[in-house]
Amino acid sequence: MKPTILAYKTLPDDVLAYLREHAEVLTLDAGAARLPDALAAAFKEADGAIGSSMKITPAMLEGAARLKALSTISVGFDQFDVDDLTRRGIVLAHTPDVLTESTADTVFALILASARRVVELADWVRAGQWRESLGEAQFGVDVHGKTLGIVGLGRIGGALARRAALGFGMRVRYTNRSPNEAAERAFGAKRVALGELLAESDFVCLQVPLTPETRHLIGTAELKAMKRSAILINASRGATVDEAALIEALRDGTILAAGLDVFEREPLPADSPLLAMKNVVALPHIGSATRETRHAMSRCAAENLVAALAGTLARNIVNPEALGPSRR
């Protein structure tokens, strides 16, 4: 008998067809998938589920006695209570590899756009303000040859270091729980303490997951430790930065600018002070949002889920403890 899979996000036709080869598939339309009660009811009918962008709480899993695996179409997993899933014996899988290069592209786009004031000056041209040769009031800052500080040199951080060192001749500083010897050899990356990274870097890029330890990792004290000419880039998770402290730092000139793809509240409220600041580039969480990458993520998540339900999944597992001693 085939297992039953709940798809609580719209999937590409070929990915849905792949799942139907291996399971009975229940789908929720976009409206129902945003309703916690509807999602909780659907979980009770499923052996596994695939989706993203919804907070999955312990309360939503009460009564979901059949549920054995969840597969998120993302690298981040802060939408789940991982400890609770592990206690229930529910395996959580994610997609950490397929989005690395696209997300690193987005981060570097934020670096370039913030440094060269691309969005601000494009709007200036559209408004008919370009009436003579540019003056100092429109100047940006160079990217090449500068110092890039990467907080969290994992897969995406490593791809970012490669672009910076080999493409733009940048010096790379990084913090990480353990040394990244490959990046040190290939890109001249130097591991330093966070305080040193903040003080030395012209661009500070956050590439860490959201955990209790990284929540508000960058606050008032950290922003004051940065150069006044520095630019903060965040394409990890919004809550790694104290947004109120960042707004104050940008207003006061504590730092020069910010390039942001993530925010504490998403979608970003229309009345956010960040939207009125010329020294902010704000994107709608587009890190992995290319046709190619999003399709690859959906396919990877589907394959993860099918393998998890078959008891053969050996990679991309967030909580291997949920497998039990015989499978670890």
C-alpha positions in Angstrom: 0.0 0.0 0.0 1.3 3.4 -1.0 1.9 6.0 1.7 0.0 9.2 1.7 1.9 12.5 1.2 0.5 16.0 1.9 1.8 18.8 -0.4 1.1 22.1 1.3 2.8 24.1 -1.3 2.2 24.2 -5.1 4.7 22.0 -6.8 5.9 21.8 -10.4 3.9 19.3 -12.5 6.8 16.9 -13.0 7.6 16.9 -9.3 4.0 16.2 -8.4 4.0 13.4 -11.0 7.1 11.9 -9.3 5.5 11.9 -5.9 2.4 10.3 -7.4 4.5 7.4 -8.7 5.5 6.7 -5.1 2.5 7.8 -3.0 -1.0 9.0 -2.8 -0.8 12.8 -2.8 -3.1 15.1 -1.0 -2.9 18.8 -2.0 -4.0 22.0 -0.2 -4.6 25.1 -2.2 -2.6 28.2 -1.2 -5.4 29.7 0.9 -6.0 26.5 3.0 -2.3 25.9 3.4 -2.0 29.2 5.2 -4.7 28.2 7.8 -3.2 26.4 10.7 -6.4 24.4 11.5 -6.7 23.2 7.9 -3.1 22.2 7.8 -3.4 20.4 11.2 -6.4 18.4 9.9 -4.5 17.4 6.7 -1.5 16.3 8.7 -3.7 13.7 10.4 -4.3 12.0 7.1 -0.7 11.9 6.0 2.4 9.7 6.4 4.7 12.5 5.1 4.4 16.1 4.0 6.3 18.5 1.7 6.1 22.3 1.6 7.7 25.6 2.8 7.0 29.0 4.2 4.6 27.9 6.9 5.3 27.8 10.7 4.7 24.2 11.8 4.0 24.2 15.5 3.7 21.2 17.9 0.0 21.9 18.3 -0.5 21.4 14.6 0.9 17.9 14.8 -1.3 16.7 17.7 -3.2 13.7 16.4 -1.0 13.2 13.4 -0.1 9.7 14.5 0.8 8.5 11.0 3.2 11.3 10.2 6.8 9.9 9.8 8.6 12.6 7.7 8.5 16.2 6.8 10.4 17.7 3.9 11.0 21.4 3.6 11.7 23.1 0.3 14.4 25.3 1.9 17.8 25.1 3.5 16.5 26.9 6.7 14.4 25.0 9.2 13.5 27.6 11.8 9.8 27.1 10.8 9.9 23.8 12.8 10.4 22.8 16.4 13.1 20.3 15.6 13.3 19.0 19.2 9.5 18.3 19.1 9.8 16.5 15.8 12.6 14.3 17.1 10.6 13.4 20.2 7.7 12.3 17.9 10.1 10.3 15.7 9.4 12.5 12.7 12.3 13.0 10.3 12.9 16.5 9.0 14.7 16.8 5.6 15.9 20.0 3.9 17.6 21.1 0.7 21.1 22.5 1.6 23.1 22.1 -1.5 21.0 23.0 -4.6 20.5 26.7 -3.7 24.1 27.5 -2.8 25.2 29.3 -6.0 22.0 31.1 -6.6 21.9 32.5 -3.0 25.6 33.5 -3.3 24.7 35.4 -6.5 22.0 37.2 -4.6 24.3 38.2 -1.8 26.9 39.6 -4.2 24.1 41.5 -6.0 23.3 43.1 -2.7 26.9 44.0 -2.1 27.2 45.6 -5.6 23.8 47.3 -5.4 24.5 48.8 -2.0 28.0 49.9 -2.7 27.2 51.5 -6.1 23.8 52.8 -5.0 22.2 51.0 -7.9 18.5 51.1 -6.8 18.7 54.7 -5.5 20.3 56.0 -8.7 18.0 54.0 -11.0 15.1 55.7 -9.2 16.8 59.1 -9.5 17.2 58.6 -13.3 13.5 57.5 -13.6 12.5 60.6 -11.7 14.2 62.8 -14.3 16.9 64.0 -12.0 19.8 63.2 -14.3 20.3 66.6 -15.9 24.1 66.9 -16.0 27.3 65.0 -15.3 27.4 63.1 -12.0 28.9 64.8 -9.0 30.1 63.6 -5.7 26.6 63.5 -4.4 26.0 60.4 -6.6 29.3 58.6 -5.9 29.3 55.1 -4.5 32.2 53.1 -3.1 34.4 50.5 -4.7 33.9 46.8 -4.0 37.1 45.4 -5.6 40.1 45.2 -3.3 38.0 45.8 -0.1 37.7 43.5 2.9 34.7 41.2 3.1 33.7 39.8 6.5 31.6 36.6 6.3 29.8 35.5 9.5 29.3 31.8 8.9 31.5 30.3 6.3 29.5 27.2 5.3 28.3 26.3 1.8 26.9 29.7 0.8 29.6 31.6 2.7 32.3 29.6 0.8 30.6 30.4 -2.6 30.6 34.0 -1.6 34.3 33.9 -0.6 35.1 32.4 -4.0 33.3 35.3 -5.8 34.9 37.9 -3.6 38.5 36.6 -3.7 38.8 35.4 -7.2 36.4 37.8 -8.9 37.0 41.0 -7.1 40.4 40.6 -5.4 38.8 41.1 -2.0 40.4 40.1 1.4 38.2 37.6 3.1 37.7 37.5 6.9 35.3 35.0 8.5 33.9 33.6 11.7 32.8 30.0 12.0 32.4 27.4 14.7 35.3 25.5 13.1 38.0 26.5 10.6 37.2 26.3 6.9 40.6 25.1 5.7 39.5 24.7 2.1 38.5 28.4 1.9 41.7 29.4 3.6 43.8 27.6 1.1 41.8 28.5 -2.0 40.7 32.1 -1.2 43.1 33.3 1.4 40.3 33.5 4.0 41.4 34.3 7.5 39.4 33.1 10.5 39.0 35.9 13.2 36.8 36.7 16.2 33.6 38.5 15.5 34.8 41.7 17.0 37.9 41.8 14.8 35.8 41.0 11.7 33.4 43.8 12.5 36.2 46.3 13.0 38.2 45.4 9.8 35.5 44.7 7.2 34.1 47.0 4.6 31.2 44.6 4.0 29.8 42.4 6.7 27.7 39.5 5.3 25.6 37.3 7.6 25.4 33.6 6.5 24.2 31.9 9.7 21.0 29.9 10.4 18.6 31.4 12.9 19.1 29.7 16.3 18.8 31.0 19.9 22.5 31.8 19.7 22.3 33.8 16.5 19.1 35.7 17.2 20.0 39.4 17.3 23.6 38.4 16.8 24.0 41.9 15.3 22.7 44.6 17.6 23.6 48.1 18.7 27.1 47.2 20.1 28.0 45.2 17.0 26.9 48.0 14.6 28.9 50.5 16.6 32.0 48.2 16.3 31.8 48.4 12.5 33.4 51.1 10.3 31.2 54.1 9.6 32.0 53.4 5.9 30.9 49.7 6.3 27.9 48.1 4.6 25.9 45.3 6.3 24.5 42.5 4.1 21.9 40.1 5.4 20.5 37.3 3.3 20.4 34.6 6.0 17.4 35.2 8.4 16.0 38.5 9.4 16.1 38.0 13.1 19.8 37.5 13.2 19.8 41.4 13.2 18.1 43.6 15.7 16.1 45.5 13.1 15.4 48.5 15.4 19.1 48.8 16.2 19.9 48.7 12.5 17.3 51.4 11.6 18.9 53.6 14.3 22.4 52.9 13.0 21.4 53.7 9.4 19.7 57.0 10.5 22.6 58.1 12.6 25.4 57.2 10.1 26.8 54.6 12.4 27.2 52.5 9.3 27.0 53.6 5.6 24.3 51.3 4.2 22.6 47.9 4.3 21.6 45.4 1.7 18.8 43.2 3.0 17.0 40.2 1.6 15.4 39.1 4.9 13.6 40.9 7.7 12.2 40.2 11.2 8.7 40.4 9.8 8.0 39.1 6.3 6.5 40.4 4.1 8.1 43.7 5.2 5.4 46.0 6.4 4.7 48.9 4.1 5.3 51.4 6.9 8.8 50.0 7.8 11.3 52.9 8.2 13.7 50.8 6.1 11.7 51.5 3.0 12.1 55.3 3.3 15.9 55.0 3.6 18.0 55.7 0.5 20.9 53.8 1.9 18.9 50.5 2.1 18.5 48.0 -0.7 15.5 45.9 0.3 14.6 42.7 -1.6 11.6 40.3 -1.0 13.6 37.2 0.2 14.7 36.3 -3.3 17.9 34.4 -2.2 17.1 31.2 -4.1 14.3 32.5 -6.3 15.3 31.5 -9.8 13.3 29.2 -11.9 16.2 26.7 -12.1 17.0 26.6 -8.4 13.4 26.6 -7.1 12.6 23.6 -9.4 15.8 21.8 -8.2 14.8 22.5 -4.6 11.3 21.1 -5.1 12.7 18.0 -6.8 15.3 17.5 -4.0 12.7 17.9 -1.3 10.4 15.3 -3.1 13.2 12.8 -3.4 14.1 13.4 0.3 10.6 12.7 1.3 10.1 9.5 -0.8 13.4 8.2 0.6 12.5 9.1 4.2 9.2 7.2 4.0 11.0 4.2 2.4 13.6 4.2 5.2 16.5 4.9 2.9 17.2 8.6 3.3 20.9 9.0 4.2 21.5 12.8 3.5 19.9 16.2 4.0 18.5 15.1 7.4 18.1 17.9 10.0 17.5 15.5 12.9 19.1 12.1 12.5 18.2 11.3 16.1 14.7 10.8 14.9 15.8 7.8 12.8 16.4 5.6 15.9 19.7 3.9 16.8 19.5 1.3 14.0 19.4 3.9 11.2 21.9 6.5 12.5 
